[in-house]
Amino acid sequence: MKIHAVLTDIEGTTSAISFVHDVLFPYAREHLPAFVRRESGRPDVAAILEDVRCEAGEPDADVDRIIEILQSWIVADRKVTPLKDLQGIIWTNGYVQGDFLGHVYDDAAREMRRWHKAGLPIYIYSSGSVTAQKLLFSYSAAGDLTPLFSDYFDTRIGNKKEQASYNRIAAEIGESAGNILFLSDVVAELDAARDAGMQTIQLVRSDDVVSGTHVIASDFSDVANHLLPEDGAADDTAPTPARGAIP
């Protein structure tokens, strides 16, 4: 499998789903009401609150009503851009204060470092905001991983289950879709990426993940095995491969 770039999901792929649902979401939900009331006049927060009004179709919603809407979106796990943006700001405080560290699987951190060293560009595509993505990798338990990534994409580029989103990402990256490998645990996302022409591998890290018709890997080391030439195994003593090759 020859590729020129890797595009990877976060939840269930580079990081445990439980971190988002058991740590980040509850933290944002707990701190959101006081934060919105305290910072509603801040220009960036005010702009997000206006986006909430537009998304909810309630142009006259006051701050208390906006908080109700946001909390309901959190409960429903809505992939709504203004909610993601606001969560990102709240999570910034949590990361900076040391309330938690971003979870990244050891195998993901290790292999992405190897790929980056080999000159292979790595991109992130998550339903979480770009701000939230950068925070998770900046303040991860594996250290600051942000130097590994060439760019980040979120719902502003489009829905992760729609082919057009992956067409746009390929155009942004400047690579033919066929030269991009997309990694995710979600079949519908992988289907959309494949429909756009990308190569795909599904991460199946637990027994409750539904498998599709994509190549399956149990972790990032397994992903690397799929990318290795048939006649050789990885060798950390070998010369650094050319751009686009996996060490």
N, C-alpha and C positions, 0 to 999 in steps of 0.2 A: 504494500500500500504506500504509494508515493504522495506526499502532501507538501504544500508550501506554507500552510497556516493551520493552527488549531483554534477552534471556537468552542468554548466550554460553558456549560451551565454551572450553577453553584450548588443549589440545594439537591442533595442526593447524589451529587457528582464529585465536586471538590470538597464538599462540606456536608455534615450530617443535617438531615431535615430537622432533627430534634433541636438543634441549636437555634434555628429560626423560630420554631413553634414553642419551644419550652423556655427560651431565654429572651430573644429579641422581641417577639410579639407581646408577651406579658409585660416586659419592661416599658415598651411604648404605650401600651394600653394604660398602665398605672400612672405614667408621668404625663400623658397627653393633656388631660383636662387643665391641670395647673399651668402647663407650659403654654397652651393656647391662650388662656386668660391673661397670663403674664406678658406674652410676647406678641399679642395680636396686632399691636401697632407697629411692629418691626416690618420694614418694607418687604423682605423676602417672605416672611410668614403671612403678611397681609395678602400678598399675591397668591399664595397657596390657598388661603381661605376663600378668596374670590374664585379660584378654580374649583373648589369644593362646591360652592354655590352653583356654578355653571354645570358641573357634572351631575349634581343632585336635582337640577331643575328648580332650585329654590333661591332665586336672586335676592330675596329679602331676609334670608336666614340670619339670625343674630348669632353671637358667639356660642351661646349655650346650645342652640339648635345645631350649629356646625359640629360641636363636640359630639352630640348624639349621632349625627350622620357618620362621623369618622369612627366612632366606637362600633357602630353597626357594621361598617365596612371591615373593620378588624375581625369581628366575630365571624363574618361571612367569608373572610380571606379573599376579599375583592382585590384584583390586580389593577388598582386605580392609581394613576400617576400622582395626583396631589397627595393622596395618603402616603404613598411611597416616599415622596419628597419630604413630607413632614416627619415621617418615621426616621428618615435619614438624619434629620437635624437633631431629633431627640436622642437617637443612638450615638451621635457624635459626643454628646455629653457623657453618656455611659462609658464609651470607650476611653475617652480622655481621662475620666475620673477613675478608671480602673475597675469599674463595676463588673466587667466581663472582658474576655478575650475572644476574638473570632475563631471559630473552629474550622480547621482545615485538616483533612486526612493526611497522615504522615506520607502515604504513598503518593498522594497528589502533589504535596509540596516538593518531595524528592524528585519526582519525574519531571515536574514543570521546571524545576531548576536545571535539570539536565537538558531539557529541550531548549530552554532559553540559552544556555551556554553553547549549544550546538548551532544557534542562530535561527531557530525556528520561532516565528512570531506566534504569540498566544493572545487570544482575545477572549473577553468575558461577555456572555449574554445572559442576563437574568431578569426576572420580572421585578426584582428589587431595583431601586433607583441606582444610578451610577454612583451617587454619593454613598449609599449604603454599601455598595460593592467595594468601593475603595476603602471604606472604614474597616470592613471585615478583613480585608487582606493587609491593610496597614497595621492593624492591631491584632494580628493573628497569634495564636499560641506558637506558631512556627516562625515568628518574626515578621518583619516587613517584607511582604511578597510583591508589593506593587511594582518594583523594578522589572518583574518578569513579564508584565503585560504591555502590549502595544496599544490597546484601546479597550473601551468598555461600551456595551450597548444595553439599553433597558427598554421599557415599553414605548418610549418615544419613537423608536425605530419601527415598532409594530408588535402585534400579538405574537407570542412565541409559537402558536399553533397554526400560523398562517404562512404559506409559502412566500408571499410577497416580502415578509420581514427578512427572510434569508437572502432574497434577491437584493434587497437594499444593503444588507450587511456586506455581501460579496462586492457590491459596487463601492462601498465605503472603504473596504480593505484594499480594493484594487487588484483582486485576484479572481480568476475564473472559479466559479462555484465548485467545479470538479476537483480543484486543487485544495479545497478547504475540508478539514475533518471536523465534524460537529459531535461533541460528547454530551450526553444527557441521560437521565434515568427515565424520562417520560416519552412514551411511544409516539404520542401525537406530535410532539415537538420534533422528534427524529423523522417522522413521516413528512412533515412540512419541509424540513431541511433537505431531505432526499428528493422531494418533488422539485426543489429549487436546483438540484444537481449536485448537492454536497455529498461527500462521503460521511458515513455515520457509524458510530459505535455506541451501544447502549450500556450504561453502567448499571449492573445489577448487584447491589451491595447487600441486599437483604431478601429473604424469601417472599416478602409481601409485594415486591415490585413485579408488575405485569410485564412480561416479555413480549416483544413484537417480532418482526421479521428482519431485524438488524443484527449485525455482528454484536456479540455480547462479550463484555469484559467484567471481571469481578472487582477490579481496582485499576489504578493508573499503571501499575507495573504490568498488568495484563494487557492494557492498552498498548504499552510499549512493545510487548511481545508480538502483537498483531502488526506492528509497524516495522519490525525488524526484517532484514533480508532473510530469505529462506536458508541461506547457506551459512549463517553466523549468528552468534549471540552477542549481547551487549558486552563491551569490554572497555572499562573505565581507563585503561592504559592506552587505548587506540588513539590515533590522531583525531583532532576535532573535525567532525563531518562538515560537509559543505552545507550552505543554507538550504533548509527544507528537508534535510535528512534527520532521522532519529538516531541518537547515539546508541 
